Amino acid sequence: MATPTNLTEGYLSRTSVLDSAEETHWDSKIRGLGVRVRNFGGKVSRTWIIKYRNAAGAQRKLTLGDWPGVTVKNARTLAKKAIGSIADKQDPARERATAREAGTVAGLLARFLKDHVKAKGRSENTAKEYSRLIEKVIKPGIGNAEVQAVERADVERWFSKHADTPRQANQALAVLSKAMNLAEGWRLRRSNSNPCRGVERFPEVQRDRHPSADEYQSIGSALKSAEADKAISETAANVIRLLALTGFRLSEVCNLKWVNVNAKAGVITLDRVKSGKTESKTRVVGAATLAILASIERPKDEDGAYVFGDESPTEPVSKWIVEKAWQVIRKRTGIKDLRLHDLRHGVGTVAGAMGANAFLVRDKLGHATLAMTSRYVSKQTDPLKELSERIEGHVSAAMAGRSGRVERLSARRAKRT
């Protein structure tokens, strides 16, 4: 650091540097206070700064303003105030940067993920989906806008560009609206000023899609050929088979661990984190599912091991790998409009066609509450077992190209359940 000087108005008026050069003059009255002099194209600027170390020992620079707008006297007053806050273990430069970042929609959404989604204990899948919507849909269109300046017209202009993906757009709008509501509480916007309020959502076509018997056969054949050609991995193929047989969600199969598989009892326990709490649901499966699980080599140390591991048994297979494999299957079968999630609908449809009541279908698909599951599954294991065997027998036969005729549950059994 250069030798400090008693900075005065006259001294500053005489300071200058060569074109494209920069130097700092330090004040002898206030330690750390200086004037940064720059010359760009013959135009000389003189900016007040204060140099300090925060409580962690990191060196910071805080800009106080330009001379002569900020006089020597004013600069020393501002410096003393900043030094006082630093002594109280504050970091004014970092706080200013944080405030500036939070002032944009992108900054607001970052705080939304940290101080709302994470702090409230939202599930990992929910957090990932929010992050995806923010990065892929919201930030590219409106992320650089200032939070306090965003108006309804800005939101409508951004929203209208996503008409081709109405469901995703509606979800992104809901995320942005929630963040804007929080911005009011965080005093980043005035009260009752949410610019998303009144924006008309896109209509969404309700899907009632499930595989037909012919489609099941095509999917089964495509899985075999793609697996044999190594167009998809054995792991991805088995995940898709389990989705078709059980009606599980994709995340439930990908995150399935061996400790949760009880092959002897024919049940699988699924753990799900929701609002910071872990919920467990027991699902009954049939012989076809158990046969697939039996074909997979089980590790000696099952602690933390996933049934469908990635490169390591302690890492679950990525759902994107399964999604990519499904695109291969769709291309080979020519079934362009069938989603992986529609396999779950297929299980419910087959169950209903077999005469299962809504109570059994709900339990088969895991829609029961945790309280009901804890006292109710044991009573329904037998009828659920029968239902699971029938569903899996029907689906596996259809996928193998054999008769997929639906057999109804016996009237006496259905009445008893």
N, C-alpha and C positions, 0 to 999 in steps of 0.2 A: 504494500500500500504506500502511495506517495505521501510525502510529509504533509500533515494537515495544515490548513490555512484558515485564517479568520475570514470567512466568506461574508462579503458585503454586496450591496446592490451595485456599487461601482465596479467591484472586482468582477462580478458576473457579467456585467455589460462589456468588459474588455476580453473575456475568454473567447477563444476560437480555436479551431483545429483545421488541418488541411482537408481538402475534399476527400470524402469516403473514409475519413479517420474518426476515431473515438477515443476519449480519455475521461477520467473521472477526477474531480477535485473534491477532497475530503475536508469537512469542517473541523476546526480545532475546538469549537465550543461544545458540540454534541457528537459523542463517539459513534461512529457508524453512519453518520449523515453525510451525504455527498451529492454532487451535481454531475450528472453524466452529460458530456458535451459531444454532440455528433454533427457531422457536416455531410449533407446529401445534396449534391449539385449546387453548392454555394449557399444552401439554406442551413443555418446553424440552429440546432435545438439544444435547450438546456433543461434537463429533467432531474427533479429531486428523487433520490433513492435513499433507502436506509438498509444497511447490510447487517445481518444478525445471525445468530445460531438459535435454533429452537430447542425445546427441552430434550430432544433426542440427539442433539449435537449436529444436526444437518444445517448447512449454511443456506440462508435464504436472502432474497432481495425483494424489497417492497417498494413499489412506485408510489410517490406522494403527490405528483403533479408536475406541471411544467412552469419554469420561471419565464416571464415575470408575473404570470397569473398567480402563482404561489410565491409570495415574497419570502425573503430570508427569515423574517420574524415568524411568518405563518408555517414555514417549513420546519423550523425548530420546535414550534408548538406541536405540530403533527408528529414529529419524531419522538418527542417526550411521551406523547400519548401511546404511541406504538411500543416504545420501550417499556412502558408500564404494563401493557398487556402481555408482553413477552416475559416479563418478570413473573407474571401470574400463570406461566406455562401455556400461554396461548400462542398460536402461530398465525398471525394476521395474513401473511402471504398465501399460506395454504387455504385459509378460510375464504379469502377473496377468490382464489381459483375455483374452489368448490362451489361457491355461490354463482360464479360465472358459468360453470358447467351445468349446474342445476337450473340455470335460467333458460336453457333450451329444452325442447321436448325430449331430445335424446338424453339429456341429463336427468330430467324428471323421470323417465322410464327406467334409468339405471337405479335411481333411488326407490322407485316403485318395486323393483325386483328385490332390492336389498332390505328396505325398511318395511315392506308390506308382505310380499310373497314369501321371502325367506323367514322374516321375523314371525310371521303368523303360522309357520310350520306347514305350508302347503306341500302337497306330495311332490316327489321328484319329477314325475311325469307332467304334472301341472306346471311346475316351474320351467321345465324344458319346452313345453308347448308355448308358454307365454314368451319365453326368450326367442323362440323361432318366429313367432308372429311379430315381435318387436324388430328383430333384425331383418327379416325378409319383407315385411309388409309396411310397417309403420315408419321406421327410421328413414328408409330411402325416399319417402315422399314428403315427410313433414318433420323429420328429426331435427333439422337445423333451425326451425322456427323458434322464436322466443315464446316461452310458455304464456306470459301475460298478454302477448299480442295476438295469439291465435283466436280467430273468430269462427263462427259457425260456417261461413262461406269457405274458409280455408279447409275445414274438415270435409265439407261436402265435395269440394274440388278434388281432394285427395281420395275420398271414398269412392267417387264415381269412376275412378280409373281402375277399380277392381271388380267391375260388374261381371267379368268372366269367371270369377271364383267367389260367388255370393256367400257361401257358408264361411269361408275363410275370412272374407272381408267383414262379415258381421261379427265374427269372433274378435278380429283385430279392433274393430270399433268399440266393442265392449271393454277391451283391455285399455284402450286410450281413454274412454269415458271414466273408468274407475280411477286411472292415474290423474285425470283432471279434477275429479272430486277430491282426491287426496291433496292435490296442489292447493286447493282452497284452504284446507286445514293446515297446510304447511306455510300458508301465507305467500304463496307464489302467484296466486290469482285472487281477485276479489270474490267475495261470497256470492253464491248463486250465479256463477258466470260460466258454467261448464259449456264449452262450445259444441260438445257432442249431443247436447240435449236438443231433441226435435229433429235430428237427422234420421230420415226414414231408412230403415233397414231394407236390404234386398229380400225379396220373397225366396224361400228355399223349397225346392221340390222334395217332398217326403218320399223316401225310398222304401220300397217293400220288395227288395231283391234278395233272392236266395237261389242256390244252385238247383237245377232240375236233375232228374235221374241221368239224362244223357250227359249233362255237364259234369256231374260227379265222375262218370266213367272217363270222360276226356281228361279231367284233372288227374285222376289216378294214373292213366297211361302216360300223361305228360310228365308227371313226377318221376316215374320209373325211367323213362327215356332220358330226361334231363340229368337225372342222377347218374345214369350209366355213361352218358356223354361227358360227364363232369362239367356240364353247363351251370349246375348249381351244386352246392355242397350237400353231403348226406345230412348234416345238421339242419340246414335250411329246409330240406325236403321233409324231415321228420317233424319239424316245428309246424309246417303247413298241414301235415297229416293230423297232428294233434288238434290243431285249430278246427279242422273239419269234423273230427270225431267228438270232441268234447264241448265245443262252444265256448272255450276259454277265450279271454282277451289276449291279444298279441303280447302285451307286456307281462301278463301272467305266465305265459309259456316261456318267454325269453328269460324271465327272472326265477323260474322254477328251480329249487334246490333239492338235492337228493334227500336231505333230512326231512323234507316235507312230503316224501312219497312213501306211502304204506301199501306196498304191493299185496301183502297178505290180506289186508282188510279191503283192498280195492278202493282206497280213498287217497285224495291229495289235499293237503292243507295249503291254502294260499294266504300269504301275508300281504297286506296292503297298508301303506302309510297314508293317512288322510287327516289333514289339519293337525299334524304333529303327533298323531296317535296311530299305533299299529293295530289294524283289525285283522283277524284270522277267520277265514271261511273254509269249511271242509266240503269238498266236492267229491261225489261218488263217480267212479269211472268204470268202464267195462273191459272185457277181455282184449279187444283190439288195441286199446290204449296201453294196457299192461304189457301186451306183446311187443309194442314199439319200445317201451321203456326197458323191457328185458333184453332187447337187442343191442342196447347201448352199454358199453363197458362202464361199470360202476367203479369209481376210484376207491382205493383202500381207505384213504382218509376223506370221509364225506363232510367234514366240518367246513362249511362255507363253500362247498363245491356245487357248481351249477350243473343241472342235467344237460343243458345245451350250452356248453362252454364255447368261448371264442378260441383264441390261441392257447389260453390257459383255463383250466377248470374253475379257477377262482374269478374268472371274468365272464359275464353272461354274453351270449351272442347278441350282436347289435340288431335291433329291429329293422334297421335300414338294410342289412344284409338279407333279411327275410323278405322285405319289401321288394328288393331288387330281384330275388329269386322268383317272387310271385309275378313280376313283370315278364320273366322268361316263360313261366307257365301260361300266362295269359296270351302271350304271342304264339306259343305252340298250339294252344287250344282254339285260338281265335275268339275267345270270350273277352271282349274289350271292356265291358261295363261292370264286371264282377270284382268287388274289392275283397281284401282279406277279411274285413269285418263282416262281410255278407255270409261267410262260412258260419259265423256265430248265429246269424239269423236262420241259416239252414237247419241247425240243430233244433232251434225252437219250433220251426215249421214242421220238421219230422216228428218231434214230440207231440205237437198238437194233432197231427194227422193220425198218430197212434192212439189217440183218445186220452192222453194225459191231461189232467186238470191243470188249471193255471197255477195252483199251489205247487205241484210237482215241477212244472216248467220253470217257475221262479227259482226254485231251489237248484234245479239242474243248471241254470245259467248264472247262479250266484247272485241273485237280486235280493235275497232275504237280508234283513238287518242282522247286526252282530248279536243282539239280544235273542232273536229268534233262533239263530244258528246254534248258539251255545246250549239250548235246551231242547232243540227240535230235530237236529240232524240224526241223532241216534235212533229216534223213533221212526224216521223215514228211510233208514238205510236200505231195508229190503225192497220197498217199491221203487226207490231211486236206483237201486242196483238193477232191478228188472228193466226199468226204463232205459238206463245207460246201456245195458246189454243189447236191447232192441234197437236203440238209435245207432250204436256203433256197428252192430251187425248189418243194419240197413245201409249205412253210409259206406262201410268198408266193402260190402258186396257190390254196391253201385260203382265204387271206384275201381273195383277189380273186373267190372264188366259182367258180373253175375246178376241174377234177378235181385232187384231192389224193392220187391213188393212190401208195402207197409202193412204190418200186423198190428191190430189194435190191442190194447191192454184188455185183459179179461174183464167182463162187466162186474164180476164179483170183486176183483182186485181194485178196479177203478172206484167202485162204490165205497169200499172200505177206506180208501185214501181220502 
